């Protein structure tokens, strides 16, 4: 597994089997949401299930690549709403 955050947070995972690459990318996305956005694992899993956009980025070579993205707009709206409520 070779995660690469590239400044955004969603990892790009490469594996020799596409299913493993997808699972690893999803787990890295969940870990990112827990550590960087302060969600618990259940919230991160639920958000990933609803909003993560996982894409296959490499299938030609022996290594398979998958990356998952969660829209940043989901967090900016929550932050603005929370500040307005206080």
C-alpha positions as CSV (number, residue, x, y, z in Angstrom):
1,X,0.0,0.0,0.0
2,X,1.4,3.4,-1.0
3,X,-0.8,6.3,0.2
4,X,-0.2,9.7,-1.4
5,X,-2.1,12.6,0.0
6,X,-1.0,15.3,-2.5
7,X,-2.2,18.2,-0.3
8,X,-5.8,17.3,-0.5
9,X,-6.1,14.3,1.8
10,X,-7.8,11.7,-0.3
11,X,-5.2,9.0,-0.8
12,X,-4.2,7.3,-4.1
13,X,-3.7,3.6,-3.4
14,X,-1.9,1.2,-5.6
15,X,-2.2,-2.6,-5.3
16,X,-1.8,-5.6,-7.6
17,X,-5.6,-6.4,-7.1
18,X,-8.2,-3.8,-7.8
19,X,-10.5,-4.9,-5.0
20,X,-7.7,-4.5,-2.5
21,X,-6.8,-1.1,-3.9
22,X,-10.4,0.1,-3.5
23,X,-10.7,-1.3,0.0
24,X,-7.4,0.3,1.0
25,X,-8.3,3.7,-0.5
26,X,-11.7,3.7,1.3
27,X,-10.0,2.8,4.6
28,X,-7.4,5.6,4.1
29,X,-10.2,8.0,3.4
30,X,-12.0,7.0,6.6
31,X,-8.7,7.3,8.5
32,X,-8.2,10.8,7.0
33,X,-11.7,11.9,8.1
34,X,-11.1,10.7,11.6
35,X,-7.7,12.3,12.0
36,X,-8.1,15.5,10.0
37,X,-11.8,16.3,10.3
38,X,-12.5,15.0,13.8
39,X,-15.2,12.5,13.0
40,X,-15.5,9.2,14.8
41,X,-15.0,6.0,12.7
42,X,-18.8,5.4,12.4
43,X,-19.4,9.0,11.2
44,X,-16.5,8.7,8.8
45,X,-17.7,5.4,7.4
46,X,-21.2,6.7,6.9
47,X,-20.0,9.9,5.2
48,X,-17.7,7.9,2.9
49,X,-20.6,5.6,2.0
50,X,-22.8,8.5,1.0
51,X,-20.4,11.1,-0.4
52,X,-17.0,9.6,-1.3
53,X,-16.3,9.5,-5.0
54,X,-13.9,6.6,-5.6
55,X,-12.3,6.4,-9.0
56,X,-10.0,3.9,-10.6
57,X,-6.9,5.8,-11.7
58,X,-4.7,3.0,-13.0
59,X,-5.4,-0.4,-14.3
60,X,-3.0,-0.8,-17.2
61,X,0.1,-1.8,-15.2
62,X,0.5,-4.6,-12.8
63,X,-0.3,-2.1,-10.0
64,X,-3.9,-0.9,-9.7
65,X,-4.7,2.6,-8.5
66,X,-7.8,3.9,-6.8
67,X,-8.5,7.2,-5.2
68,X,-11.5,8.4,-3.1
69,X,-12.5,12.0,-2.7
70,X,-15.0,13.6,-0.3
71,X,-16.2,17.1,-1.3
72,X,-14.6,19.9,0.8
73,X,-17.9,21.8,0.6
74,X,-19.5,19.3,3.1
75,X,-17.2,20.7,5.8
76,X,-17.2,24.4,5.0
77,X,-21.0,24.5,5.3
78,X,-20.9,22.7,8.6
79,X,-18.3,25.1,9.9
80,X,-20.2,28.2,8.8
81,X,-23.5,26.8,10.3
82,X,-21.8,26.0,13.6
83,X,-20.2,29.5,13.9
84,X,-23.5,31.1,13.1
85,X,-25.3,29.1,15.8
86,X,-22.9,30.3,18.5
